[in-house]
């Protein structure tokens, strides 16, 4: 196993696991009107907590929006301008050579997002992570050099704290296919132990707290990507990419994301814009490094995580996802949380190969035609407004509740409760 230090001899300025704190305002002369405006704004919002929304588009299921090269990113950008905190995953936020920084968006790997939804893990925001890079030993020398140049560019041009890389001691031998029954893309890694040894080296010897993985994907299977490049079908790479990151996150409980290493495809003159981001360069690594640079850390959800200012599943106000993709572990955990009861929003325009609709699963959800409507519903919900009151004839006459219990006996009268001021 080869290991190479990418850092200069001077110490890193990354602050790792520190929680995000609000900075003090700049001092200086301010007009009376601006002071009054600021005080008024502070007074009007100080009794409201932050509004948190989760956006999910499952990987490798042919989502009409979010099933290609970062084509759900515009939705995330629009949504982040409405909510206080947006939680989403790499399939939504990655766009190969492209990415978009959103200060209030949390980049959470899919396995970690499921554990978060179930209330097992908490998310601890950070200022900056120390990122390690794992390269598959099956990557050819020139292609490996391309990925190392991307890492150096991210360090020099973006200031990302990518410190070291490791080459696995055995080629990972990634395999991928489309499930003939469900139509989802999936796959496996023949040598996951080699991947875990490489990650262990970076975590324990190099003290990184986020991992980017680059696996060599078989070029001979890419003939099936012709439809994908035309904006149709399923991303055959995506399913096994999720398998790779899940293995690392489950074992080490740190942020991880994957970028496939492929030979550059032949030029396509009729490329669909939704797939074009993956045709811009030799690697898909830039968005992964950018996302991992400030991805939240994963902590066990307990009283200690509360003291550290972590975000919990109970903080989530709404969840937005495709109409027929409500059957994942995270989606079900949010939908069936009777105690917190986040608003579930199902987008009809975003269809997938799945058939996990709210009706089929017995989930209570607000169905909307498209993401335009979804963001409007979230804006109303954040404002404390019943979204139905924005629609024609959606508010019906108030109904009375019966005091007759299920056993058929009348409820006995109770003494009035005295209230005294102290």
Buried (B, 14 or more C-beta within 10 A) or exposed (E): EEBEEBBEEEEEEBEBBBBBEEEEEEEEEEEEEEEEEEEEEEEEEEEEEEBBBBBBBBBBBBBBBBBBBBBBBEBBBEBBEBBBBBBBBBBBBBBBBBBBEBEBBBBBBBBBBBBBBBBBBBBBBBBBBBBBBBBBBBBEEEBBEBBBEBBEBBBEEBEBBBBBBBBBBBBBBBBBBBBEEEBBBBBBBEBBBBBBBBBBBBBEEBEBBBBBBBBBBEEEBBEBBEBBBBBBBBBBBBBBBBBBBBBBBEBBBBBBBBBBBBEEEEEEEEBBEBBBBBBBBBBBBBBBBBBBBBBBBBBEBEEEBEEBEBBBBEBBBBBBBBBBBBBBBBBBBBBBBEEEEBBBBBBBBBBBBBEBBBEEBEBEBBBBEEBEBBBBBBBBBBEEEEBEEEEEEEEEEEEEEEEEEEEEEEEEEEEEEEEEEE
